């Protein structure tokens, strides 16, 4: 079971390191919005006809999504899931090439977008949760980039990606200064 308060603290620390080393202002930096209520999560599930993965839902009741979660990728909160960002992500998902769908063994109709790039084609989806098994997170950008076993693994990987980006920017600055 994930300690989401600790995971959120670690993500905030990783993003702080990234912001401190991003002297060229490559990325946006935003705090997560207020937590979602369980009632609002129920509304999302009813209006969208989906069951949200339990790990994702647990994060949403602690942080109501996360703009600029990783670079320009927004982790959808309830307003996004009920609004245009979700609809745009569904549209992007429908444009995947058949070869990508086949190679990734995706059932596009059962995929639930839960994060997307504001400026690129990066899209993160989860198959509809059934509660019996862990629900993978699939990163798509024209083709499958990565598949995470669970939302928890995905969240940890995004912390590591932010830390890695911070280290790369720090190293690049040292190279140009030295």
Secondary structure as UniProt FT lines:
FT   HELIX           4..21
FT   TURN            23..24
FT   HELIX           38..48
FT   HELIX           54..60
FT   TURN            61..62
FT   STRAND          66..70
FT   TURN            71..72
FT   STRAND          73..75
FT   HELIX           78..82
FT   HELIX           84..94
FT   HELIX           98..103
FT   TURN            104..105
FT   HELIX           108..110
FT   STRAND          111..117
FT   STRAND          123..127
FT   STRAND          137..140
FT   STRAND          144..148
FT   HELIX           151..177
//
